Each structure stands twice: as C-alpha cells, then as structure tokens.
Amino acid sequence: MNPLLTALAALLPSIGVGLLFWFAIRALVNADRTERQAMARMDAAERDAELAAMKKESPPTV
C-alpha cells in the first residue's frame, strides 16, 4: 500500500472525530447564545411591564 494512503487512513478517523466534536460544541455554543438573547429580551419585556404597572398605580407627584 502507498505510504501516503496509509498515513491518510491512520489520520482520517481522528480528523472525523475532531470534526464531529467541533460541530457538537459549535451547536452548544450557538444554542446557549440564542437562549441568552431570548432571556434578555424576556427580562427587558418584564422590566418594561413592571415599570408601566408602577407608573399606572402610583399617584401623580406634585
């Protein structure tokens, strides 16, 4: 067998597993980023709703 093909056959499984690991970690990081953005939007909406409720309930100051 050609030495180049032998070396490629030896390295190919490691490269494949490395690529699978990279894709899995990338998916986890992207999911975490998306979740953090959604939580920030939800927190901002909740904060705005609380401020609006406080303004509606508080008597006007003189």
PDB file of N, H, CA, C and O in Angstrom:
ATOM      1  N   MET A   1       0.840  -1.175   0.000  1.00  0.00           N
ATOM      2  CA  MET A   1       0.000   0.000   0.000  1.00  0.00           C
ATOM      3  C   MET A   1       0.891   1.247   0.000  1.00  0.00           C
ATOM      4  O   MET A   1       1.988   1.236   0.560  1.00  0.00           O
ATOM      5  N   ASN A   2       0.428   2.277  -0.608  1.00  0.00           N
ATOM      6  H   ASN A   2      -0.463   2.287  -1.062  1.00  0.00           H
ATOM      7  CA  ASN A   2       1.152   3.541  -0.698  1.00  0.00           C
ATOM      8  C   ASN A   2       1.281   4.155   0.702  1.00  0.00           C
ATOM      9  O   ASN A   2       0.299   4.200   1.443  1.00  0.00           O
ATOM     10  N   PRO A   3       2.471   4.625   1.072  1.00  0.00           N
ATOM     11  CA  PRO A   3       2.642   5.214   2.409  1.00  0.00           C
ATOM     12  C   PRO A   3       1.741   6.433   2.652  1.00  0.00           C
ATOM     13  O   PRO A   3       1.307   6.671   3.779  1.00  0.00           O
ATOM     14  N   LEU A   4       1.468   7.187   1.611  1.00  0.00           N
ATOM     15  H   LEU A   4       1.820   6.993   0.695  1.00  0.00           H
ATOM     16  CA  LEU A   4       0.594   8.347   1.760  1.00  0.00           C
ATOM     17  C   LEU A   4      -0.823   7.911   2.113  1.00  0.00           C
ATOM     18  O   LEU A   4      -1.467   8.515   2.971  1.00  0.00           O
ATOM     19  N   LEU A   5      -1.306   6.870   1.457  1.00  0.00           N
ATOM     20  H   LEU A   5      -0.783   6.379   0.760  1.00  0.00           H
ATOM     21  CA  LEU A   5      -2.643   6.362   1.761  1.00  0.00           C
ATOM     22  C   LEU A   5      -2.696   5.745   3.154  1.00  0.00           C
ATOM     23  O   LEU A   5      -3.712   5.841   3.842  1.00  0.00           O
ATOM     24  N   THR A   6      -1.607   5.115   3.563  1.00  0.00           N
ATOM     25  H   THR A   6      -0.782   5.038   3.004  1.00  0.00           H
ATOM     26  CA  THR A   6      -1.545   4.540   4.904  1.00  0.00           C
ATOM     27  C   THR A   6      -1.625   5.649   5.962  1.00  0.00           C
ATOM     28  O   THR A   6      -2.348   5.527   6.951  1.00  0.00           O
ATOM     29  N   ALA A   7      -0.885   6.711   5.741  1.00  0.00           N
ATOM     30  H   ALA A   7      -0.298   6.811   4.938  1.00  0.00           H
ATOM     31  CA  ALA A   7      -0.921   7.834   6.686  1.00  0.00           C
ATOM     32  C   ALA A   7      -2.304   8.476   6.699  1.00  0.00           C
ATOM     33  O   ALA A   7      -2.815   8.829   7.762  1.00  0.00           O
ATOM     34  N   LEU A   8      -2.908   8.628   5.529  1.00  0.00           N
ATOM     35  H   LEU A   8      -2.493   8.341   4.665  1.00  0.00           H
ATOM     36  CA  LEU A   8      -4.246   9.206   5.447  1.00  0.00           C
ATOM     37  C   LEU A   8      -5.268   8.321   6.153  1.00  0.00           C
ATOM     38  O   LEU A   8      -6.146   8.822   6.856  1.00  0.00           O
ATOM     39  N   ALA A   9      -5.156   7.014   5.968  1.00  0.00           N
ATOM     40  H   ALA A   9      -4.443   6.607   5.397  1.00  0.00           H
ATOM     41  CA  ALA A   9      -6.070   6.086   6.631  1.00  0.00           C
ATOM     42  C   ALA A   9      -5.891   6.126   8.146  1.00  0.00           C
ATOM     43  O   ALA A   9      -6.848   5.899   8.886  1.00  0.00           O
ATOM     44  N   ALA A  10      -4.693   6.407   8.608  1.00  0.00           N
ATOM     45  H   ALA A  10      -3.916   6.591   8.007  1.00  0.00           H
ATOM     46  CA  ALA A  10      -4.450   6.484  10.050  1.00  0.00           C
ATOM     47  C   ALA A  10      -4.992   7.789  10.635  1.00  0.00           C
ATOM     48  O   ALA A  10      -5.449   7.812  11.778  1.00  0.00           O
ATOM     49  N   LEU A  11      -4.945   8.862   9.867  1.00  0.00           N
ATOM     50  H   LEU A  11      -4.574   8.844   8.939  1.00  0.00           H
ATOM     51  CA  LEU A  11      -5.367  10.164  10.381  1.00  0.00           C
ATOM     52  C   LEU A  11      -6.847  10.445  10.180  1.00  0.00           C
ATOM     53  O   LEU A  11      -7.425  11.243  10.918  1.00  0.00           O
ATOM     54  N   LEU A  12      -7.464   9.818   9.213  1.00  0.00           N
ATOM     55  H   LEU A  12      -6.995   9.170   8.613  1.00  0.00           H
ATOM     56  CA  LEU A  12      -8.852  10.113   8.872  1.00  0.00           C
ATOM     57  C   LEU A  12      -9.831   9.902  10.032  1.00  0.00           C
ATOM     58  O   LEU A  12     -10.694  10.756  10.232  1.00  0.00           O
ATOM     59  N   PRO A  13      -9.745   8.819  10.804  1.00  0.00           N
ATOM     60  CA  PRO A  13     -10.681   8.678  11.938  1.00  0.00           C
ATOM     61  C   PRO A  13     -10.538   9.794  12.975  1.00  0.00           C
ATOM     62  O   PRO A  13     -11.536  10.285  13.503  1.00  0.00           O
ATOM     63  N   SER A  14      -9.317  10.187  13.262  1.00  0.00           N
ATOM     64  H   SER A  14      -8.507   9.789  12.833  1.00  0.00           H
ATOM     65  CA  SER A  14      -9.111  11.267  14.233  1.00  0.00           C
ATOM     66  C   SER A  14      -9.659  12.586  13.711  1.00  0.00           C
ATOM     67  O   SER A  14     -10.263  13.351  14.462  1.00  0.00           O
ATOM     68  N   ILE A  15      -9.453  12.852  12.442  1.00  0.00           N
ATOM     69  H   ILE A  15      -8.961  12.230  11.832  1.00  0.00           H
ATOM     70  CA  ILE A  15      -9.986  14.077  11.845  1.00  0.00           C
ATOM     71  C   ILE A  15     -11.509  14.049  11.876  1.00  0.00           C
ATOM     72  O   ILE A  15     -12.141  15.062  12.178  1.00  0.00           O
ATOM     73  N   GLY A  16     -12.102  12.904  11.566  1.00  0.00           N
ATOM     74  H   GLY A  16     -11.589  12.081  11.321  1.00  0.00           H
ATOM     75  CA  GLY A  16     -13.563  12.777  11.588  1.00  0.00           C
ATOM     76  C   GLY A  16     -14.136  13.005  12.974  1.00  0.00           C
ATOM     77  O   GLY A  16     -15.125  13.722  13.127  1.00  0.00           O
ATOM     78  N   VAL A  17     -13.529  12.406  13.980  1.00  0.00           N
ATOM     79  H   VAL A  17     -12.726  11.824  13.856  1.00  0.00           H
ATOM     80  CA  VAL A  17     -13.999  12.589  15.355  1.00  0.00           C
ATOM     81  C   VAL A  17     -13.800  14.039  15.791  1.00  0.00           C
ATOM     82  O   VAL A  17     -14.649  14.602  16.483  1.00  0.00           O
ATOM     83  N   GLY A  18     -12.694  14.636  15.394  1.00  0.00           N
ATOM     84  H   GLY A  18     -12.005  14.178  14.832  1.00  0.00           H
ATOM     85  CA  GLY A  18     -12.456  16.040  15.718  1.00  0.00           C
ATOM     86  C   GLY A  18     -13.502  16.951  15.097  1.00  0.00           C
ATOM     87  O   GLY A  18     -13.970  17.891  15.739  1.00  0.00           O
ATOM     88  N   LEU A  19     -13.870  16.678  13.853  1.00  0.00           N
ATOM     89  H   LEU A  19     -13.490  15.914  13.332  1.00  0.00           H
ATOM     90  CA  LEU A  19     -14.910  17.474  13.201  1.00  0.00           C
ATOM     91  C   LEU A  19     -16.264  17.288  13.875  1.00  0.00           C
ATOM     92  O   LEU A  19     -17.005  18.255  14.051  1.00  0.00           O
ATOM     93  N   LEU A  20     -16.593  16.062  14.251  1.00  0.00           N
ATOM     94  H   LEU A  20     -15.991  15.276  14.109  1.00  0.00           H
ATOM     95  CA  LEU A  20     -17.852  15.823  14.966  1.00  0.00           C
ATOM     96  C   LEU A  20     -17.877  16.582  16.292  1.00  0.00           C
ATOM     97  O   LEU A  20     -18.888  17.186  16.648  1.00  0.00           O
ATOM     98  N   PHE A  21     -16.774  16.548  17.010  1.00  0.00           N
ATOM     99  H   PHE A  21     -15.953  16.058  16.721  1.00  0.00           H
ATOM    100  CA  PHE A  21     -16.678  17.271  18.277  1.00  0.00           C
ATOM    101  C   PHE A  21     -16.834  18.773  18.048  1.00  0.00           C
ATOM    102  O   PHE A  21     -17.539  19.444  18.802  1.00  0.00           O
ATOM    103  N   TRP A  22     -16.185  19.301  17.020  1.00  0.00           N
ATOM    104  H   TRP A  22     -15.613  18.756  16.408  1.00  0.00           H
ATOM    105  CA  TRP A  22     -16.262  20.732  16.718  1.00  0.00           C
ATOM    106  C   TRP A  22     -17.692  21.143  16.398  1.00  0.00           C
ATOM    107  O   TRP A  22     -18.166  22.166  16.891  1.00  0.00           O
ATOM    108  N   PHE A  23     -18.393  20.346  15.568  1.00  0.00           N
ATOM    109  H   PHE A  23     -18.008  19.514  15.168  1.00  0.00           H
ATOM    110  CA  PHE A  23     -19.781  20.666  15.235  1.00  0.00           C
ATOM    111  C   PHE A  23     -20.679  20.603  16.471  1.00  0.00           C
ATOM    112  O   PHE A  23     -21.571  21.437  16.630  1.00  0.00           O
ATOM    113  N   ALA A  24     -20.451  19.626  17.339  1.00  0.00           N
ATOM    114  H   ALA A  24     -19.727  18.949  17.209  1.00  0.00           H
ATOM    115  CA  ALA A  24     -21.272  19.498  18.546  1.00  0.00           C
ATOM    116  C   ALA A  24     -21.054  20.691  19.474  1.00  0.00           C
ATOM    117  O   ALA A  24     -22.020  21.256  19.987  1.00  0.00           O
ATOM    118  N   ILE A  25     -19.817  21.075  19.694  1.00  0.00           N
ATOM    119  H   ILE A  25     -19.032  20.616  19.278  1.00  0.00           H
ATOM    120  CA  ILE A  25     -19.520  22.213  20.568  1.00  0.00           C
ATOM    121  C   ILE A  25     -20.050  23.501  19.961  1.00  0.00           C
ATOM    122  O   ILE A  25     -20.577  24.356  20.674  1.00  0.00           O
ATOM    123  N   ARG A  26     -19.913  23.644  18.650  1.00  0.00           N
ATOM    124  H   ARG A  26     -19.486  22.950  18.071  1.00  0.00           H
ATOM    125  CA  ARG A  26     -20.438  24.841  17.983  1.00  0.00           C
ATOM    126  C   ARG A  26     -21.950  24.935  18.143  1.00  0.00           C
ATOM    127  O   ARG A  26     -22.483  26.022  18.367  1.00  0.00           O
ATOM    128  N   ALA A  27     -22.646  23.805  18.029  1.00  0.00           N
ATOM    129  H   ALA A  27     -22.213  22.923  17.846  1.00  0.00           H
ATOM    130  CA  ALA A  27     -24.099  23.801  18.205  1.00  0.00           C
ATOM    131  C   ALA A  27     -24.470  24.178  19.639  1.00  0.00           C
ATOM    132  O   ALA A  27     -25.426  24.923  19.854  1.00  0.00           O
ATOM    133  N   LEU A  28     -23.729  23.674  20.608  1.00  0.00           N
ATOM    134  H   LEU A  28     -22.953  23.069  20.433  1.00  0.00           H
ATOM    135  CA  LEU A  28     -23.998  24.019  22.007  1.00  0.00           C
ATOM    136  C   LEU A  28     -23.773  25.507  22.271  1.00  0.00           C
ATOM    137  O   LEU A  28     -24.578  26.143  22.951  1.00  0.00           O
ATOM    138  N   VAL A  29     -22.703  26.056  21.745  1.00  0.00           N
ATOM    139  H   VAL A  29     -22.049  25.540  21.192  1.00  0.00           H
ATOM    140  CA  VAL A  29     -22.404  27.475  21.957  1.00  0.00           C
ATOM    141  C   VAL A  29     -23.470  28.341  21.294  1.00  0.00           C
ATOM    142  O   VAL A  29     -23.918  29.327  21.879  1.00  0.00           O
ATOM    143  N   ASN A  30     -23.879  27.983  20.080  1.00  0.00           N
ATOM    144  H   ASN A  30     -23.515  27.182  19.604  1.00  0.00           H
ATOM    145  CA  ASN A  30     -24.920  28.754  19.394  1.00  0.00           C
ATOM    146  C   ASN A  30     -26.250  28.664  20.131  1.00  0.00           C
ATOM    147  O   ASN A  30     -26.967  29.659  20.235  1.00  0.00           O
ATOM    148  N   ALA A  31     -26.586  27.484  20.641  1.00  0.00           N
ATOM    149  H   ALA A  31     -26.003  26.676  20.556  1.00  0.00           H
ATOM    150  CA  ALA A  31     -27.831  27.330  21.392  1.00  0.00           C
ATOM    151  C   ALA A  31     -27.789  28.164  22.669  1.00  0.00           C
ATOM    152  O   ALA A  31     -28.787  28.782  23.039  1.00  0.00           O
ATOM    153  N   ASP A  32     -26.646  28.184  23.340  1.00  0.00           N
ATOM    154  H   ASP A  32     -25.835  27.682  23.039  1.00  0.00           H
ATOM    155  CA  ASP A  32     -26.511  28.982  24.558  1.00  0.00           C
ATOM    156  C   ASP A  32     -26.639  30.468  24.243  1.00  0.00           C
ATOM    157  O   ASP A  32     -27.298  31.207  24.975  1.00  0.00           O
ATOM    158  N   ARG A  33     -26.011  30.904  23.160  1.00  0.00           N
ATOM    159  H   ARG A  33     -25.476  30.304  22.565  1.00  0.00           H
ATOM    160  CA  ARG A  33     -26.097  32.317  22.770  1.00  0.00           C
ATOM    161  C   ARG A  33     -27.537  32.703  22.461  1.00  0.00           C
ATOM    162  O   ARG A  33     -28.002  33.763  22.882  1.00  0.00           O
ATOM    163  N   THR A  34     -28.240  31.853  21.733  1.00  0.00           N
ATOM    164  H   THR A  34     -27.862  30.992  21.391  1.00  0.00           H
ATOM    165  CA  THR A  34     -29.633  32.127  21.385  1.00  0.00           C
ATOM    166  C   THR A  34     -30.505  32.172  22.635  1.00  0.00           C
ATOM    167  O   THR A  34     -31.386  33.023  22.754  1.00  0.00           O
ATOM    168  N   GLU A  35     -30.255  31.251  23.568  1.00  0.00           N
ATOM    169  H   GLU A  35     -29.539  30.559  23.471  1.00  0.00           H
ATOM    170  CA  GLU A  35     -31.030  31.232  24.808  1.00  0.00           C
ATOM    171  C   GLU A  35     -30.776  32.496  25.628  1.00  0.00           C
ATOM    172  O   GLU A  35     -31.710  33.066  26.191  1.00  0.00           O
ATOM    173  N   ARG A  36     -29.531  32.935  25.697  1.00  0.00           N
ATOM    174  H   ARG A  36     -28.772  32.472  25.240  1.00  0.00           H
ATOM    175  CA  ARG A  36     -29.210  34.158  26.443  1.00  0.00           C
ATOM    176  C   ARG A  36     -29.889  35.374  25.823  1.00  0.00           C
ATOM    177  O   ARG A  36     -30.377  36.242  26.546  1.00  0.00           O
ATOM    178  N   GLN A  37     -29.926  35.447  24.497  1.00  0.00           N
ATOM    179  H   GLN A  37     -29.529  34.742  23.910  1.00  0.00           H
ATOM    180  CA  GLN A  37     -30.596  36.561  23.828  1.00  0.00           C
ATOM    181  C   GLN A  37     -32.093  36.535  24.111  1.00  0.00           C
ATOM    182  O   GLN A  37     -32.696  37.578  24.363  1.00  0.00           O
ATOM    183  N   ALA A  38     -32.693  35.356  24.070  1.00  0.00           N
ATOM    184  H   ALA A  38     -32.204  34.508  23.865  1.00  0.00           H
ATOM    185  CA  ALA A  38     -34.129  35.243  24.345  1.00  0.00           C
ATOM    186  C   ALA A  38     -34.432  35.623  25.791  1.00  0.00           C
ATOM    187  O   ALA A  38     -35.420  36.305  26.060  1.00  0.00           O
ATOM    188  N   MET A  39     -33.591  35.187  26.716  1.00  0.00           N
ATOM    189  H   MET A  39     -32.788  34.633  26.497  1.00  0.00           H
ATOM    190  CA  MET A  39     -33.796  35.537  28.121  1.00  0.00           C
ATOM    191  C   MET A  39     -33.647  37.046  28.336  1.00  0.00           C
ATOM    192  O   MET A  39     -34.396  37.637  29.113  1.00  0.00           O
ATOM    193  N   ALA A  40     -32.692  37.665  27.656  1.00  0.00           N
ATOM    194  H   ALA A  40     -32.084  37.185  27.024  1.00  0.00           H
ATOM    195  CA  ALA A  40     -32.510  39.116  27.787  1.00  0.00           C
ATOM    196  C   ALA A  40     -33.735  39.856  27.257  1.00  0.00           C
ATOM    197  O   ALA A  40     -34.185  40.825  27.869  1.00  0.00           O
ATOM    198  N   ARG A  41     -34.280  39.408  26.120  1.00  0.00           N
ATOM    199  H   ARG A  41     -33.915  38.621  25.623  1.00  0.00           H
ATOM    200  CA  ARG A  41     -35.492  40.042  25.594  1.00  0.00           C
ATOM    201  C   ARG A  41     -36.655  39.860  26.553  1.00  0.00           C
ATOM    202  O   ARG A  41     -37.428  40.791  26.780  1.00  0.00           O
ATOM    203  N   MET A  42     -36.786  38.668  27.117  1.00  0.00           N
ATOM    204  H   MET A  42     -36.158  37.911  26.933  1.00  0.00           H
ATOM    205  CA  MET A  42     -37.873  38.386  28.050  1.00  0.00           C
ATOM    206  C   MET A  42     -37.731  39.235  29.321  1.00  0.00           C
ATOM    207  O   MET A  42     -38.715  39.783  29.817  1.00  0.00           O
ATOM    208  N   ASP A  43     -36.513  39.341  29.840  1.00  0.00           N
ATOM    209  H   ASP A  43     -35.713  38.896  29.437  1.00  0.00           H
ATOM    210  CA  ASP A  43     -36.282  40.161  31.031  1.00  0.00           C
ATOM    211  C   ASP A  43     -36.585  41.629  30.757  1.00  0.00           C
ATOM    212  O   ASP A  43     -37.162  42.312  31.603  1.00  0.00           O
ATOM    213  N   ALA A  44     -36.198  42.117  29.583  1.00  0.00           N
ATOM    214  H   ALA A  44     -35.729  41.562  28.896  1.00  0.00           H
ATOM    215  CA  ALA A  44     -36.468  43.516  29.241  1.00  0.00           C
ATOM    216  C   ALA A  44     -37.968  43.763  29.126  1.00  0.00           C
ATOM    217  O   ALA A  44     -38.459  44.796  29.582  1.00  0.00           O
ATOM    218  N   ALA A  45     -38.695  42.837  28.527  1.00  0.00           N
ATOM    219  H   ALA A  45     -38.296  41.998  28.157  1.00  0.00           H
ATOM    220  CA  ALA A  45     -40.145  42.994  28.404  1.00  0.00           C
ATOM    221  C   ALA A  45     -40.805  42.969  29.776  1.00  0.00           C
ATOM    222  O   ALA A  45     -41.728  43.741  30.039  1.00  0.00           O
ATOM    223  N   GLU A  46     -40.337  42.088  30.646  1.00  0.00           N
ATOM    224  H   GLU A  46     -39.588  41.461  30.433  1.00  0.00           H
ATOM    225  CA  GLU A  46     -40.885  42.011  32.003  1.00  0.00           C
ATOM    226  C   GLU A  46     -40.586  43.290  32.779  1.00  0.00           C
ATOM    227  O   GLU A  46     -41.447  43.801  33.496  1.00  0.00           O
ATOM    228  N   ARG A  47     -39.372  43.803  32.638  1.00  0.00           N
ATOM    229  H   ARG A  47     -38.672  43.388  32.056  1.00  0.00           H
ATOM    230  CA  ARG A  47     -38.989  45.044  33.314  1.00  0.00           C
ATOM    231  C   ARG A  47     -39.839  46.210  32.809  1.00  0.00           C
ATOM    232  O   ARG A  47     -40.291  47.036  33.603  1.00  0.00           O
ATOM    233  N   ASP A  48     -40.060  46.280  31.497  1.00  0.00           N
ATOM    234  H   ASP A  48     -39.694  45.609  30.853  1.00  0.00           H
ATOM    235  CA  ASP A  48     -40.901  47.345  30.937  1.00  0.00           C
ATOM    236  C   ASP A  48     -42.334  47.237  31.434  1.00  0.00           C
ATOM    237  O   ASP A  48     -42.966  48.251  31.733  1.00  0.00           O
ATOM    238  N   ALA A  49     -42.855  46.012  31.527  1.00  0.00           N
ATOM    239  H   ALA A  49     -42.342  45.189  31.284  1.00  0.00           H
ATOM    240  CA  ALA A  49     -44.221  45.821  32.014  1.00  0.00           C
ATOM    241  C   ALA A  49     -44.337  46.235  33.479  1.00  0.00           C
ATOM    242  O   ALA A  49     -45.330  46.847  33.874  1.00  0.00           O
ATOM    243  N   GLU A  50     -43.337  45.906  34.282  1.00  0.00           N
ATOM    244  H   GLU A  50     -42.530  45.409  33.961  1.00  0.00           H
ATOM    245  CA  GLU A  50     -43.356  46.300  35.693  1.00  0.00           C
ATOM    246  C   GLU A  50     -43.290  47.817  35.840  1.00  0.00           C
ATOM    247  O   GLU A  50     -43.990  48.388  36.675  1.00  0.00           O
ATOM    248  N   LEU A  51     -42.457  48.470  35.039  1.00  0.00           N
ATOM    249  H   LEU A  51     -41.888  48.006  34.360  1.00  0.00           H
ATOM    250  CA  LEU A  51     -42.374  49.934  35.105  1.00  0.00           C
ATOM    251  C   LEU A  51     -43.687  50.576  34.688  1.00  0.00           C
ATOM    252  O   LEU A  51     -44.124  51.551  35.301  1.00  0.00           O
ATOM    253  N   ALA A  52     -44.316  50.044  33.657  1.00  0.00           N
ATOM    254  H   ALA A  52     -43.962  49.253  33.159  1.00  0.00           H
ATOM    255  CA  ALA A  52     -45.604  50.586  33.214  1.00  0.00           C
ATOM    256  C   ALA A  52     -46.660  50.394  34.290  1.00  0.00           C
ATOM    257  O   ALA A  52     -47.480  51.283  34.517  1.00  0.00           O
ATOM    258  N   ALA A  53     -46.652  49.239  34.957  1.00  0.00           N
ATOM    259  H   ALA A  53     -45.986  48.517  34.773  1.00  0.00           H
ATOM    260  CA  ALA A  53     -47.620  48.983  36.021  1.00  0.00           C
ATOM    261  C   ALA A  53     -47.374  49.914  37.207  1.00  0.00           C
ATOM    262  O   ALA A  53     -48.323  50.398  37.824  1.00  0.00           O
ATOM    263  N   MET A  54     -46.106  50.164  37.527  1.00  0.00           N
ATOM    264  H   MET A  54     -45.335  49.771  37.026  1.00  0.00           H
ATOM    265  CA  MET A  54     -45.792  51.059  38.639  1.00  0.00           C
ATOM    266  C   MET A  54     -46.222  52.489  38.322  1.00  0.00           C
ATOM    267  O   MET A  54     -46.723  53.191  39.200  1.00  0.00           O
ATOM    268  N   LYS A  55     -46.034  52.922  37.092  1.00  0.00           N
ATOM    269  H   LYS A  55     -45.627  52.352  36.379  1.00  0.00           H
ATOM    270  CA  LYS A  55     -46.450  54.276  36.709  1.00  0.00           C
ATOM    271  C   LYS A  55     -47.962  54.413  36.748  1.00  0.00           C
ATOM    272  O   LYS A  55     -48.495  55.459  37.117  1.00  0.00           O
ATOM    273  N   LYS A  56     -48.644  53.345  36.363  1.00  0.00           N
ATOM    274  H   LYS A  56     -48.211  52.495  36.064  1.00  0.00           H
ATOM    275  CA  LYS A  56     -50.108  53.377  36.339  1.00  0.00           C
ATOM    276  C   LYS A  56     -50.671  53.405  37.760  1.00  0.00           C
ATOM    277  O   LYS A  56     -51.680  54.065  38.006  1.00  0.00           O
ATOM    278  N   GLU A  57     -50.035  52.698  38.698  1.00  0.00           N
ATOM    279  H   GLU A  57     -49.216  52.161  38.498  1.00  0.00           H
ATOM    280  CA  GLU A  57     -50.548  52.582  40.065  1.00  0.00           C
ATOM    281  C   GLU A  57     -50.156  53.763  40.950  1.00  0.00           C
ATOM    282  O   GLU A  57     -50.893  54.103  41.875  1.00  0.00           O
ATOM    283  N   SER A  58     -49.031  54.383  40.691  1.00  0.00           N
ATOM    284  H   SER A  58     -48.432  54.106  39.939  1.00  0.00           H
ATOM    285  CA  SER A  58     -48.570  55.439  41.600  1.00  0.00           C
ATOM    286  C   SER A  58     -49.336  56.732  41.338  1.00  0.00           C
ATOM    287  O   SER A  58     -49.616  57.078  40.190  1.00  0.00           O
ATOM    288  N   PRO A  59     -49.674  57.444  42.420  1.00  0.00           N
ATOM    289  CA  PRO A  59     -50.376  58.726  42.258  1.00  0.00           C
ATOM    290  C   PRO A  59     -49.410  59.769  41.705  1.00  0.00           C
ATOM    291  O   PRO A  59     -48.201  59.676  41.919  1.00  0.00           O
ATOM    292  N   PRO A  60     -49.930  60.736  41.011  1.00  0.00           N
ATOM    293  CA  PRO A  60     -49.042  61.778  40.470  1.00  0.00           C
ATOM    294  C   PRO A  60     -48.407  62.579  41.600  1.00  0.00           C
ATOM    295  O   PRO A  60     -49.057  62.874  42.603  1.00  0.00           O
ATOM    296  N   THR A  61     -47.162  62.922  41.435  1.00  0.00           N
ATOM    297  H   THR A  61     -46.634  62.683  40.620  1.00  0.00           H
ATOM    298  CA  THR A  61     -46.457  63.716  42.451  1.00  0.00           C
ATOM    299  C   THR A  61     -46.552  65.189  42.098  1.00  0.00           C
ATOM    300  O   THR A  61     -46.566  65.578  40.930  1.00  0.00           O
ATOM    301  N   VAL A  62     -46.616  65.980  43.133  1.00  0.00           N
ATOM    302  H   VAL A  62     -46.605  65.665  44.082  1.00  0.00           H
ATOM    303  CA  VAL A  62     -46.765  67.430  42.939  1.00  0.00           C
ATOM    304  C   VAL A  62     -45.493  68.128  43.307  1.00  0.00           C
ATOM    305  O   VAL A  62     -45.411  69.352  43.215  1.00  0.00           O
TER     306      VAL A  62
END
